[in-house]
Amino acid sequence: MTIGKSIRLERIVNRDTGRTIIVPLDHGVSVGPIEGIADMRDAVTNIVAGGANAVLMHKGVVRCGHRARGRDVGLIIHLSASTSLSPFPNAKTLVCTVEEAMRLGADAVSVHVNLGDAAESRMLDDMGRVTEAAVSWGIPVLAMMYARGPKISNEFDADVVAHCARVGNELGADIVKVPYTGDPDSFAKVVGGCCVPVVIAGGPKTDSTRGFLTMIADSLAAGGAGLSVGRNIFQAPDPAELLKAVTAIVHDGKSVDEAMEMLAQG
């Protein structure tokens, strides 16, 4: 690993715990200016106040809100895009380059690949090109790896998720993001098949804070390296307070009960 990549990784991964809390804010392309991210500066300010390690966004909104009212936060620029308006929403295409992300001040870049989709081969080709360029520039790559297509009956199946994670690992990602499989034992299989950090996605917004925190704690117990979660954080009634509880679990080793108590007192 180059010195440059090591330095940039430490801007998005806590050097003491080896874990990270990433909050994606890229939903404006896929579904529009939904609740929680209509004002990007407010969204980032709340995220920073809660102690997240990094935010993830598309190139055009870096100017609208990467620098929060407070301390800096790691910046991951997302290179992939598709919209819910398309007849093929799972077919991601590259809309930014590694070089452009570097010029914007990115600490890392991210790509999204949906295995099983009809456009899988193109997305894999895109990822290969991104990781090649990223090596040249010494910038980390986060790979969002999902199984979505006609042959996929259960995208949360442990074997399927492990396959997704391994593809991201093998094609050069420095961090792999996959769905949580539902329990620590099955997720340990996913983590065990990778030699790079694995973080969990959030999925649809949940109404159970305890369930959300338990999912995070269980993924860590299985060897996970943290989370990359958007709506379950930025659409929370108080994103900063929720993130403080998440931070207590991820970086301070607190239990779910202790984190819930923090929220009750907050």
N, C-alpha and C positions, 0 to 999 in steps of 0.2 A: 504494500500500500504506500502511495506517495505521501510526502509530508503535507502537501496541499489537501489531499483527500482526508487525511487524519485530522487536520485542523478544522475542516468543514464539517466532518462528522461530529466533532465535539460541540458544534453549534446547534446540532439537532438531537444529539444523544447525550444524556447526562454521563459525564466521564466517571463519576463515582459509582453509579449504580449499573451503568451499561444499558439503561432503559430509556424509553422516550415516550412522551405524550405529544402526539401530532394532532392538530385540528384542521381537517380539510375544509376549505371554503370555496371549493370549485363548483358548487352546485348551480351557480348562476347560469353557466353554459347549458347544463343538462336540463334544468327545470325552471330557470328564471330567478328573479330576485325574491326568494321566499323569505318567510319570517326568520329573523335572526341574522341575515346577511344583507338586508337591503342597504344598510349603512355599514360599509366595510370597516371604516375607522372605529366605529363603536364596537363592532364584532371583535376586531383584533385587540382593542383596549381591554375588553372583558376577558379575553383569552389570556392575555399577558398577565392581568391581575390575578388570575387563577393559578398561574405557575406553569403553563404549558411550555414545552420545549420548542415547538415549531408550529407555524401555520403553513398551509398548502393552498396555493391559488393560481389562477391563470395570469398570464403576463400582463394583460391590460388593466387589471385592478391593483397591481403593485403600487401604482401611483396614487390609488384611492385610499390606501389604508394599511400598507405593511408596517409603517412606523406608528406604533400605538402611543397613547398618552401615558408614557411610563418607560420601562426598560425595553431594550430591543428583544426580538424573538427570532429564532431561526426561520429562514425563508426557503420553502420548497416550491419551485415553479412547476406546475403540471404541464406536460407536453401533449397530452392526449385529449380528444374531445369528441362528443357526439351529443345530440339533443333528443329529448323525449318526443319531439315533433317529427322525427325521422321515422320512416317505415323500418329502418334497421338501426335502432338505438344502441345495440350492443357492438356495432362495428365502429370501433374507435379509430380516429385518424390523427396524425401528428399535426399540430398547429403552432408549434414553437420548436426551436432547435436548442441544443445544449449551449451553443455559442451565444445565442440571443439571451438565454436565461442567465448566463454568466455576466453579460453586459448589464443586466438588470439587478445584479447583486445577489443572485441565488446562492444559497449554501448547499443546495441539492436540487435534483430534478426528479420528476416522477413520471411513470408511464403506466397505462392501464391496458391490460390484455384480458380478453374474454376467451378462454379456451373452449372449444366446441362450437363457436360461432362460425358461420360460413366464411367470414373474413379472418379467421384465425391465422392463416399463413401470412397475410399482409401485416397483421398486428405483431406477429413474432419477428417478421423481417424488420419492422419499425423498431422493435425493442433491441434487436441485435445492432442496428445502426446507432441507436442512442447509447448503448453501453460501450460501443467502440469509441464514440466521440468523447464519452465521459471519462474513459481511461486516459485519453490524450490530454484532457483538460484538468484531470485530478479532481473531479466532482462526483460525489456519491449519487447513486440512483436508487430510488424507492420504486419497486415494482408492485402494482396493485394487480393481483392475480385471482381471477374468478373463473368458475366453470359455468357457462351459460350457452346452451344450445340444444338442439333437438335430441341429442343422445344423453343429455344430462337429466336424470330423474330426481336427483337430490344434490344440490350444490353444496350442502353442508356435510355430506358423507365424508368420513375421515380419510378414506382412500383417495377420494376425488380431491379434497383439499390438500392432502399431502402431495399429490401429483402436481397441483397448481403451484404450491410453494417450491417444489423441487425444480420446476421449469424456470421459475424466476431466479432461483439460485444458480442453476446451470447456465443461464443466458447472461449472467454477469451482474445481477442486482446486488446492492450492498445491504439493503433492507427489503424484506418481502412482507407484503400485506395480504392477508387472506381472511375469509370468514372464520369465526369461531365455530368449532365443531359441536359444541354443546356440553362437553364435560372434559375434565383435566386429562383423563386417561387417553381418550382419542386424540386430544390436541397434542399430547406429548409425542404421539407418533408423527404428527406434522412437523413439530419442532426438531425431532430426532433425525429427520431426513434432510435437514438443512445445516450448512456450516456458516450461515449468516443470520443476523437477528430476524425474528418473525414477530410481527405485530398483528393485532386483530382489528378487523373492521367493525363498524357499529351496526350496520344494517338499518332497517326501518326504525323510526323513533319509538322508544318504549315508554310506557307510562309508569314503570316500576323502577324507582331509583335504586332500591336494594338489589333488584335483579341485575341492573346494569353494573353496579359496583361488584357484585358477586361474579359476574362474567369476567370482569377485569382481573379480580383476585385469582380466580381459578385458572385463567390463562397464564398468569405469572407463575403459579404453582407448577404448571406443566412445563415451564421453561421459556415461556414467551417473553418478549422484550418490551412489551408495552402495548400501545394502542394508537390507531389512526382513525378517529371517530369525529364525525361532523354534527349531524342533526341532533343526536342525543346529547350533545353539549351545547351548541350554539342556539338551540331552540328550548333549552331548559329555562325555567322561570328566572333563575339567577345563574348564568353560566360561570361567573367567576367563583361563586361559592361551591358549585358542583365540582369545578376543576380543582379547587383546594382539597376537596375530599378525595378526588382521583389521585392527586399528587401525593397525598398522605399514604395511599395504598401503594402506588407505583414506586415512589422514591424514598419514602420513610418507613416502609414495612408495616404500616398500620393495618389492622383487621377491618373487615367490612363493618362490624359493629362499631368500632372506633370512628370510622369515617362517617357512619350514619349519625353518630352522636355529635360530631363536628357540625353536620348540617342542621341538626336539631337546635344547637346552640347558636348557629349563625344568624 
